[in-house]
Amino acid sequence: MNREPMTETMHEIAVYGAGGLGREICCLLRRINAATDRPRRFVGFFDDGLPSGSSTDYGPVLGGLERLNAWERPLEVVVAVGSPEARRRIVEGIRNPRISFPNLISPDTLFLDRRSLRIGRGNVFCARCLVSCHVGIGDFNLFNGYITVGHDLRMGDCNVVMPSVNLSGGVTVGDGNLFGVGSVVLQGLSVGSGVRLGAGSVLMRRAEDGQLYVGNPAIKMKV
């Protein structure tokens, strides 16, 4: 990623997770910077599985959680991890008061009514998502591209929504769920917490906490 000279108004930003999703987030940040007159300066990755001082083609690895908690300047951090459980562990482990968590939203995300949108912090919307009206979203959710979010949806924290998912109107979603690629949740349904919905599955009934659902119609699997 291009290194832009620091200015007094330029925020620094880092990505937690230097894998494929982390690199995609760098590409998203590049697009966001190109569309704003207040770009962020990308400083690198934090990753507990890679040695400090190593690098990717998008930037250096600065260290892991310990280094981040010792960071001495204000820093925005985006969590680029595709596991709901890991997202929560990382967020709970970041105790540095200098760290903040922006909502990172692709310029081509379409909000039908921003005035009625309620959204927390640390959420990511990748390319070509559509969000309808009167939607409420919590913290640290990942919308990984080409996703439709219906009217009056309510969502908790640390959910991972993979590409091409359709969450219909009036759906209620708890915390820490994983929606597989191309899955569908029909209107008015409730999804608990810790639910996994398989790729291409269509949920037609309430999903219970901690369960795996697969198929069309989606049925509960033994785990």
C-alpha positions, 0 to 999 in steps of 0.5 A, a space after each residue: 500500500 502507498 505510504 503517504 506523508 504524515 499530516 496533522 489531520 491524517 489518522 494512522 490505521 493498522 489491520 489485525 490479521 495479515 492473511 488473505 482477509 487482511 490483504 483484502 482489507 488493505 485493498 478496501 482501505 486503498 479504495 476508501 482513501 481514493 474516495 475521501 479528502 481525509 485519507 488514513 495512513 496504513 502503518 502495517 499488520 498485527 498478527 500473533 502467528 507471524 514474526 515481528 519484522 516480517 512483511 507481506 506485499 501490502 506492508 510490515 508485520 508490527 507484532 502481535 497483541 502484546 505490541 499493540 497493547 504497548 502502542 504509544 500513539 493513537 491508532 485505528 485498528 481493523 480486525 481482519 479475522 474470519 472466525 467469530 470466536 477469534 474476532 471476539 478474543 482479539 477485541 477482548 484482548 485489546 486494552 490499550 486506550 489509544 486504540 479505536 475501531 472505525 467502521 470501514 465501509 466500501 464506497 460502493 456500499 448502498 444504504 437505502 436510508 442512512 438516517 435510520 441506520 444504527 451502527 456500532 464500531 469496528 464493522 467492515 462492509 466490503 464491496 457492493 453490499 446493500 443495507 435497507 432501512 431501519 437496520 440496527 447493527 452492533 460491533 465488530 461484524 464483518 460483511 464480506 461483499 455482495 450482501 443484502 441486509 433487509 429492512 428492520 434487521 437487528 444484529 449483535 456483535 462479532 458476526 461473520 457474513 460471507 459473500 453473497 448472503 441474503 439476510 431478509 427483512 425483520 431478521 434478528 441475529 445474536 452474537 458470534 454467528 457465521 453465515 456461509 457463502 450464498 446462504 439465505 435467512 428468510 424474513 422475520 426469523 431469529 438466529 441465536 448466538 454461535 450459529 453456523 449456517 452452511 454455504 448455500 443453505 436457506 434457513 426457514 425456521 428459528 436457529 438455536 444457539 450453537 447449532 450448525 444448519 445445512 441444506 435447502 431447507 436448512 436442517 440442524 446437524 449433529 455436531 
